[in-house]
């Protein structure tokens, strides 16, 4: 599979395959493609109201399973502000572009530099979740 195979996937809350994904699912799916085995979310159910009820969930998950980095590379997770909170993520496909999905658009590539004002940070999976070649 190539990055192109991850483009155009429709949005689906809690989706985890090419039939539909949410932003966490897309990151998880791409990282699995890279040979990583990250946990799939924080183990709590995600419903339509999660943004209002627990907007800190993504940041807390990243804090537990990643290390912040300033040197973007493929497989790093991008955490972003969206809708007034820190609640969107994507995954770097190279040093300049990241893959992500929005509720009203299928999965797409964006340039990190063009999105910097929304980026809260870049995060690299801790060694126990990365592939052996890393």
N, C-alpha and C positions, 0 to 999 in steps of 0.2 A: 504494500500500500504506500501511497505517497500523500503529501499534504493535500493534493487535489481531491483525494478520496474523502476528505473530511469537510469539504466545502459544500454548501447547499443543503445540509441536514436541517430538517424542520425543528422548530422549538416544541418541546413537550416536557412539562414539569415532571421531574423524576425520571425522565427518559435516559436510557443508558446504552442505546445502540443506534445504528444508522437510520432507524425508523423515526427517531426523535430524541432530542437531548435538551437538558437545560444547561446553563453555563458550567455547573459543577460536573455534570455528566459528560460534556464535551472534553473538559480537561482530563477527567478520569479515562475516557476512551482513548484520547491521544497519548496519554502517558502509558497506558497499557500497550499501545502500538509500539512505543519506544522500548518496551520490555520491562517497564517499571511495574510495581505492584502496590500502588498507594491504596489506603483505605478509601472506601466509597462514602465520602461524607463523614458526618459525626455520629452516625448511628441513630439519630432521632428522625422521626418522620418530617417530611417537608410538605407543608400545605400552602394554599394560596396566600395565607396571611403571614408567612414566616418573616417577610420584610418588616412588618409592623411589630410583630411579637418578639423577634430575636435577631435584629439586624447585625449583631456582633458575631454571628455564627461562623461566617467565612474567616474572619480575622482570627478567631479562637482556634479554628481547625488548622489554619496555616501556622500559627504559633506553636502548636503541638507537633507538627509533622515536617516542618521546613526550617530553613535558615535564610534570613534576609540576605540579598546579594545586590551589588551595584553593577555586576558584569553579566548582562543578559546572554543566555545561550539557550539552545533548543531544550525544551522540557521544563524551563523555569515557569513558574506560575505568576501571572500578572494580577494583582488585586487593584480594583478600581472603584471610584465613587460613581454612583448611579442613583438617580431618583432621590438625591439628598442624603444618601448614606453610603457606607462602604459595603457594597453588596453585589459586586460583579467580578467575575474572574475569567481569565483566558489563559492560554498556554503559548509560550514562545515556540515558533517553528524554526527560527534562525535568530541571529543577533539583532534583527531589526523589525521582524513582523511577528504578530501573535494571532492565534486562532481564537475566535469567541463567537457567541451567539446572543442575540437579543430576543425578547418575547415576540416582537413584531417583524423579525427578519431571520432568514436561515443563517446557518453558520457561515462565517466570513473571515477573511484576513484583514488586519489593520496594521498600520505602521505605528510602532511604539512612539517614535518622535512626535507624530501628529496627535497622539493621545496622552502625552505627558501630563497635561494639566489635570487629568482624571486619575492618573496612576498614583496609588498610595505606596506601592512597593513591588519589588520582584522577589520571589521566593524560590529557593532550590530545595527539592525533596531531601530529607535526611537520608543518610546512607542505607538504612534498613529498608527503604522503600524504592531505592534506585536499582537499576539493572547492574549486573556484574561487570559489564564493560565500562562503566562510568568511572 
